[in-house]
Amino acid sequence: MMTRKTGHIALVGAGPGARDLLTLRALNRIQSADLVLFDRLVDPDIVELARDGAERIYVGKEVGRCAWPQGRIDRLIVAKAKLGLRVVRLKSGDPSVFGRACEEITAARAAGIEIEIVPGVTAASAAAASIARPLTERGETDSFVLTTGTARPGDAAPDRARLAHPGTSMAFYMAVQRAGEVQADLLAAGAPAACPVDIVERASTPTERHIATTLGQLAETIATQGVTNPAILFIRYPKSLAGALSDTPRGIFAA
Amino acid sequence: MMTRKTGHIALVGAGPGARDLLTLRALNRIQSADLVLFDRLVDPDIVELARDGAERIYVGKEVGRCAWPQGRIDRLIVAKAKLGLRVVRLKSGDPSVFGRACEEITAARAAGIEIEIVPGVTAASAAAASIARPLTERGETDSFVLTTGTARPGDAAPDRARLAHPGTSMAFYMAVQRAGEVQADLLAAGAPAACPVDIVERASTPTERHIATTLGQLAETIATQGVTNPAILFIRYPKSLAGALSDTPRGIFAA
């Protein structure tokens, strides 16, 4: 075997959870890695696919503990790649969708290290497949919005009012804690309380759960059913509901 | 081996093009299928993964020919599943994203046939990975919109004005022929001509091409570079461009 002079960094989409929703390319990269970094959202079954001699480093946070700061992750992957190692940074879902890949891409480039992004199945695709409801339906929804419930401290909150438009299908990532706010914003912007909502918790995993509700009952449903992240909230404002009332009774947590 | 009494239909995401961007689950379903239906957008390399004895049926259209009508596809997959066969309908990308899966789901359910959706990597994820530019960037874009350039005859054209909002990242599918219209609509709604655009043609295939341009030059670039579908047009309106002029010179095809 030839000695490698320079290493390689791959940001690899680990998919939504189920191990068999990995791509063949992701499997290849994991199996040929010298070092695998992963966090809480990546299934341990997937990390186990690494070869026996590969180093595995957990960089996520658990309740009550701190995650690795991003800068520490960046420095580690660059240092290891400079040693000639093949580094895989596993990202839940698809690295390009709320995967915060920018920092790692920038760090690798600044160090002159080759970086590859391996796309994955994003959680919204897996959730839609599980409930057999397409993200876009001809005639009813022509745009599909991926958005997140969280904003970085100091960032302006996302402007949700413009999403409240007939023909829009929305998937909210990591928005369980913000469901009341999302509901209130969309209703205030004129979306009907009758807009159908599908909540898919832990899509593609053995403990996946699907709950159907409406925009008007969203926050109440999340509270009474004890929904937790990771979950996808699908909110649809179909064209056929255009003009429906937005002020039908709201969930008690919506205010 | 036991005789199966009822068959099974799987709508399987074939991913964006490259065979190794199939998921392990998709590979499993293709390899265990008795019948595989596919269209023009699915790579022949993927269809070849079916076992030797499996029937392969091309249901797509080619230039100057008619595609199979959807109703004919629906009837065929239901009839074959009723014979006890395992039917795989391959869909380019992810079946839930502009995959027109509703009709097949409805037909299967009406006939009491079990239907499974196997999610896939959608073209936008593959294109973003290829150019190593995340679909969402913290602080700059908080919503990511998947939309299409085409509308069904008789449908209202998509309302693109509401997309022209700072903080929005857009991926247009199948929009090459409508690029002038998209450009004009977004500029008219106030999006700056300087909004960066990445065109990714045939993402993940050996003939993939990436062209960087701006919203103001979009249609002209597509014409002069001879871009054709399948292509993804990424148009970003970052928050940092809010307030920039929208009336800088436009491409000559934009009017």
Chai-1 contact restraints between the chains, C-beta under 6 A:
chainA,res_idxA,chainB,res_idxB,connection_type,confidence,min_distance_angstrom,max_distance_angstrom,comment,restraint_id
A,D20,B,L24,contact,1.0,0.0,6.0,A-B,restraint_1
A,D20,B,R25,contact,1.0,0.0,6.0,A-B,restraint_2
A,L21,B,T23,contact,1.0,0.0,6.0,A-B,restraint_3
A,L21,B,R25,contact,1.0,0.0,6.0,A-B,restraint_4
A,L22,B,L24,contact,1.0,0.0,6.0,A-B,restraint_5
A,T23,B,L21,contact,1.0,0.0,6.0,A-B,restraint_6
A,T23,B,T23,contact,1.0,0.0,6.0,A-B,restraint_7
A,L24,B,D20,contact,1.0,0.0,6.0,A-B,restraint_8
A,L24,B,L22,contact,1.0,0.0,6.0,A-B,restraint_9
A,R25,B,D20,contact,1.0,0.0,6.0,A-B,restraint_10
A,R25,B,L21,contact,1.0,0.0,6.0,A-B,restraint_11
A,D94,B,S125,contact,1.0,0.0,6.0,A-B,restraint_12
A,S96,B,S125,contact,1.0,0.0,6.0,A-B,restraint_13
A,S96,B,A128,contact,1.0,0.0,6.0,A-B,restraint_14
A,S96,B,A129,contact,1.0,0.0,6.0,A-B,restraint_15
A,S96,B,P134,contact,1.0,0.0,6.0,A-B,restraint_16
A,S96,B,L135,contact,1.0,0.0,6.0,A-B,restraint_17
A,V97,B,L135,contact,1.0,0.0,6.0,A-B,restraint_18
A,F98,B,T136,contact,1.0,0.0,6.0,A-B,restraint_19
A,A101,B,P134,contact,1.0,0.0,6.0,A-B,restraint_20
A,C102,B,P134,contact,1.0,0.0,6.0,A-B,restraint_21
A,C102,B,E137,contact,1.0,0.0,6.0,A-B,restraint_22
A,I105,B,A132,contact,1.0,0.0,6.0,A-B,restraint_23
A,I117,B,A129,contact,1.0,0.0,6.0,A-B,restraint_24
A,I117,B,A132,contact,1.0,0.0,6.0,A-B,restraint_25
A,P119,B,V121,contact,1.0,0.0,6.0,A-B,restraint_26
A,P119,B,S125,contact,1.0,0.0,6.0,A-B,restraint_27
A,P119,B,A126,contact,1.0,0.0,6.0,A-B,restraint_28
A,P119,B,A129,contact,1.0,0.0,6.0,A-B,restraint_29
A,V121,B,P119,contact,1.0,0.0,6.0,A-B,restraint_30
A,V121,B,V121,contact,1.0,0.0,6.0,A-B,restraint_31
A,S125,B,D94,contact,1.0,0.0,6.0,A-B,restraint_32
A,S125,B,S96,contact,1.0,0.0,6.0,A-B,restraint_33
A,S125,B,P119,contact,1.0,0.0,6.0,A-B,restraint_34
A,A126,B,P119,contact,1.0,0.0,6.0,A-B,restraint_35
A,A128,B,S96,contact,1.0,0.0,6.0,A-B,restraint_36
A,A129,B,S96,contact,1.0,0.0,6.0,A-B,restraint_37
A,A129,B,I117,contact,1.0,0.0,6.0,A-B,restraint_38
A,A129,B,P119,contact,1.0,0.0,6.0,A-B,restraint_39
A,A132,B,I105,contact,1.0,0.0,6.0,A-B,restraint_40
A,A132,B,I117,contact,1.0,0.0,6.0,A-B,restraint_41
A,P134,B,S96,contact,1.0,0.0,6.0,A-B,restraint_42
A,P134,B,A101,contact,1.0,0.0,6.0,A-B,restraint_43
A,P134,B,C102,contact,1.0,0.0,6.0,A-B,restraint_44
A,L135,B,S96,contact,1.0,0.0,6.0,A-B,restraint_45
A,L135,B,V97,contact,1.0,0.0,6.0,A-B,restraint_46
A,T136,B,F98,contact,1.0,0.0,6.0,A-B,restraint_47
A,E137,B,C102,contact,1.0,0.0,6.0,A-B,restraint_48
A,R138,B,R152,contact,1.0,0.0,6.0,A-B,restraint_49
A,D142,B,P158,contact,1.0,0.0,6.0,A-B,restraint_50
A,S143,B,V145,contact,1.0,0.0,6.0,A-B,restraint_51
A,S143,B,T147,contact,1.0,0.0,6.0,A-B,restraint_52
A,F144,B,L146,contact,1.0,0.0,6.0,A-B,restraint_53
A,V145,B,S143,contact,1.0,0.0,6.0,A-B,restraint_54
A,V145,B,V145,contact,1.0,0.0,6.0,A-B,restraint_55
A,L146,B,F144,contact,1.0,0.0,6.0,A-B,restraint_56
A,T147,B,S143,contact,1.0,0.0,6.0,A-B,restraint_57
A,R152,B,R138,contact,1.0,0.0,6.0,A-B,restraint_58
A,P158,B,D142,contact,1.0,0.0,6.0,A-B,restraint_59
A,R162,B,R162,contact,1.0,0.0,6.0,A-B,restraint_60
A,R162,B,H165,contact,1.0,0.0,6.0,A-B,restraint_61
A,H165,B,R162,contact,1.0,0.0,6.0,A-B,restraint_62
